[in-house]
Amino acid sequence: MRSALESALPRFDRHFFTSERSISRIGDGEYGGKANGLLFARGVLDGLAASWDPSIEVTVPRMAVLATSMFDAFMARNAGLGDLSLSQAPDDRIAHAFQRADLPVEMLGDLKALMDGAHAPLAIRSSSLLEDALYQPFAGVYRTKMIPNNQPERDARLRRLLEAVKFVYASTFFAAAKSYVRATDRTTADEKMAVIVQEIVGRRHGDRYYPDLSAVARSFNFYPCGPARADEGVVSLALGLGKTIVDGGIAWSYSPAHPRVPPPYSVAELLRNTQTSFWAVNMGRPPEYNPIVETEYLVEATLRDAEGDGSLALLASTYEAAADRLIPGIAAPGPRVLDFAPLLVDDALPLNAAVRALLDACEKALGGPVEVELAVTLDAAARRARLGFLQVRPMVVSDELVEIGDDELAAPNLLLASRAVMGNGLDESIADVVYVKPEAFEARATRTIGQEIAERNTALLEEGRPYALIGFGRWGSSDAWLGIPVQWGQICGARVIVEATLPTMNPEASQGAHFFHNISSFAVPYLTVPHEATPGIDWAWLNAQDAVAESDYVRHVRLAQPLLVKVDGRNRRGGVWRAP
């Protein structure tokens, strides 16, 4: 990855949207993993340029990279930040200190020039050194901030940009990032942060700016169903900004090899579980000033808002109650379901073909399974689309041969079993179990539960003890009603993660989040155990063990002998056994 593409990255020429240089740099040093990934993506797209359908435009959105020399200068010239950054100070104290600090003067001239020519919304994205070479599992650990960039005065827009850059710098030292780094073979002192200033792919609709759809596509599917195979991949689609997908919200997932095959759910289930809100950049009344909040300039809107914006024509189907069926499109009145049928079933635009071509090209270039993030704007009348390539990462898929016999799944010392697993391999190092107490679980308490688990994670990381983690709903979802909204750094010490369900907490498993990229990169098995499964989880045995720590919702037990974790990724089943 550290190729001629990187060394050839030109300096910013003080023209952003009008420059012939769609990717440029400010400063020297490193560019970080995310920026290097986008340089790699540009090379892949150049190789595919002649093969695209003319109705699809595929580009890496225009961007300028603030190289790590700018981060070094910032930290050196604000000497007081060093000790505070490496301390156990809370995130908000660190973030406020960074906001009070001064950015290097040599950065300001270029950023002023950038804002002279940039009047569209911008994403200020992290690109850390520890992500470099793409293979470090740091997806979603650091922060991104989006700004509307629509104030008439250049200096006002510049202030928002500088605040966003300092916020991204500060996130290098937030608690979740420190915990995450501690779980690797690196230290926070090794880290340096480059920053990407990038146009946001989208269109303005009154007070909102957003892409028609966002996508996370993987060339390997950990949970194939129906006719789909694991090596045919999986795509998650959502209306609006990709935050919905990467934060584990409700999205539409399908196999790119079988885009017309419906999911194994009834129409009633689809109506209950369709995406009903989306994220957009707020272009209207300025929000309450709060530069240390990632979502300061974001707003959530509804499907009705999107339909009023004219954004649903190629994304939604309509429920026809008389026939109890979904009809692609929104010509008829009725409830809308975001199933993207006009694109996937009616093939109104060859979007799926473009996604498949990108996955195939990136997989060949990297020599293994990949994950890509995309943002798409659609012109329904002209039947054209712009596809913005936002990220590419390799996926870690183990090919270790693990076999689990039926007799093992019937063994008396079985603690839990799953027939829907992510990962592959064997682990005999775990003697600690942290689990959410099923009798105490409440969906309204998931944020509190997440904090209690984070405290256990910190304590076990300090002791150097890996652990098994068991909870309910989607781990890592930003929607507290779909699961436990933890960040990866809050549970990064877990060596096996179990997603159990309850009748009151039974969402579809998610594959599109940054969270899941980190799980696969760390080779952490992820086992799904439905509440009706037989065998399921031996809660009685867990409850009978002495607790090392216990709170209102979470219990931590330590075993005299380690557990045996086995996951057979080929046959999608796994289990955890206690010592006989």
MODA-V628433 format. One record per backbone hydrogen bond with DSSP energy under -0.5 kcal/mol. CO is the residue of the C=O (numbers start at 0). NH is the residue of the N-H. Records with the same first field share a line. If there is no record, write none. Layout:
# MODA-V628433
CO: NH ; NH
This chain:
# MODA-V628433
0: 2
2: 5 ; 6
3: 7
5: 8
9: 24
15: 18
19: 21
21: 62
23: 64
24: 11
25: 66
27: 68
29: 67
30: 34
31: 35
32: 36
33: 37
34: 38
35: 39
36: 40
37: 41
38: 42
39: 43
40: 44
41: 45
42: 46
43: 47
44: 47 ; 48
47: 50 ; 51
48: 51
52: 55
54: 56 ; 384
55: 57
56: 386
58: 60 ; 388
61: 198
62: 23
63: 65 ; 196
64: 25 ; 66
65: 194
66: 69 ; 70
67: 71
68: 72
69: 73
70: 74
71: 75
72: 76
73: 77
77: 80
78: 81
79: 83
80: 84
81: 85
83: 86
89: 93
90: 94
91: 95
92: 96
93: 97
94: 98
95: 99
96: 100
97: 100
103: 106 ; 107
104: 108
106: 110
107: 111
108: 112
109: 113
110: 114
111: 115
112: 116
113: 116 ; 117
116: 118
120: 199
121: 146
122: 124 ; 197
123: 144
124: 195
126: 193
127: 32 ; 130
128: 131
130: 133
132: 134
135: 137
137: 140
142: 125
144: 123
146: 121
152: 156
153: 157
154: 158
155: 159
156: 160
157: 161
158: 162
159: 163
160: 164
161: 165
162: 166
163: 167
164: 168
165: 169
166: 170
167: 171
168: 171
169: 172
170: 173
173: 177
174: 178
175: 179
176: 180
177: 181
178: 182
179: 182
180: 183 ; 185
186: 189
187: 190
191: 128 ; 193
193: 126
194: 65 ; 196
195: 124 ; 197
196: 63
197: 122
198: 200
202: 209
204: 207
206: 282 ; 283
207: 204
208: 280
209: 202
210: 239
211: 239
212: 375
213: 237
214: 373
215: 235
216: 371
217: 233
219: 221
220: 223
224: 227
228: 231
229: 220 ; 232
233: 217
234: 253
235: 215
236: 251
237: 213
240: 243
241: 244 ; 245
242: 246
243: 248
244: 247
245: 513 ; 514
246: 477
250: 252
251: 236
253: 234 ; 255
254: 257
257: 260
259: 261
262: 264
265: 269
266: 270
267: 271
268: 272
269: 273
270: 273
275: 302
277: 300
278: 240
279: 298
280: 208 ; 282
289: 292
292: 295
293: 145
294: 297
296: 281
298: 279
300: 277
301: 305
302: 306
303: 307
304: 308
305: 309 ; 310
306: 309
311: 314 ; 315
313: 342
314: 339
315: 328
316: 336
317: 319 ; 326
318: 320
319: 323 ; 324
324: 319
325: 327
326: 317
334: 318
336: 316 ; 338
339: 342 ; 343
340: 344 ; 345
341: 347
348: 350
349: 353
350: 354
351: 355
352: 356
353: 357
354: 358
355: 359
356: 360
357: 361
358: 362
359: 363
360: 364
361: 365
362: 366 ; 367
368: 394
369: 218
370: 392
371: 216
372: 389 ; 390
373: 214
374: 387
375: 211 ; 212
376: 385
377: 379
378: 382 ; 383
383: 378
384: 56 ; 386
385: 376 ; 387
386: 58 ; 388
387: 374 ; 389
390: 372
392: 370
394: 396
395: 397
399: 401
404: 407 ; 408
406: 409
407: 410
410: 413
412: 577
414: 537
415: 575
417: 573
419: 527
421: 525
424: 566
426: 564
428: 430
429: 562
430: 558
431: 467
432: 434 ; 556
433: 469
434: 554
436: 439 ; 440
441: 444
442: 445
444: 448
445: 449
446: 450
447: 451
448: 452
449: 453
450: 454
451: 455
452: 456
453: 457
454: 458
455: 459
456: 460
457: 461
458: 462
459: 463 ; 464
460: 463
463: 465
465: 430 ; 431
466: 494 ; 495
467: 433
468: 497
469: 435
470: 499
473: 476 ; 483
477: 479
478: 481 ; 482
481: 473
482: 484
483: 475 ; 485
486: 489
487: 490 ; 491
490: 493
492: 466
494: 524
495: 468
496: 526
497: 470 ; 499
498: 528
499: 472
501: 504
504: 501
512: 515 ; 516
513: 517
514: 518
515: 519
516: 520
517: 521
518: 523
519: 522
522: 524
524: 496
525: 421
526: 498 ; 528
528: 500
529: 532
535: 416
536: 538
537: 541
538: 542
539: 543
540: 544
541: 544
545: 557
548: 555
552: 436
553: 550
554: 434
555: 547 ; 548
556: 432
562: 564
563: 565 ; 576
564: 426
565: 574
566: 424 ; 568
567: 571 ; 572
572: 567
573: 417
574: 565
575: 414 ; 415
576: 563
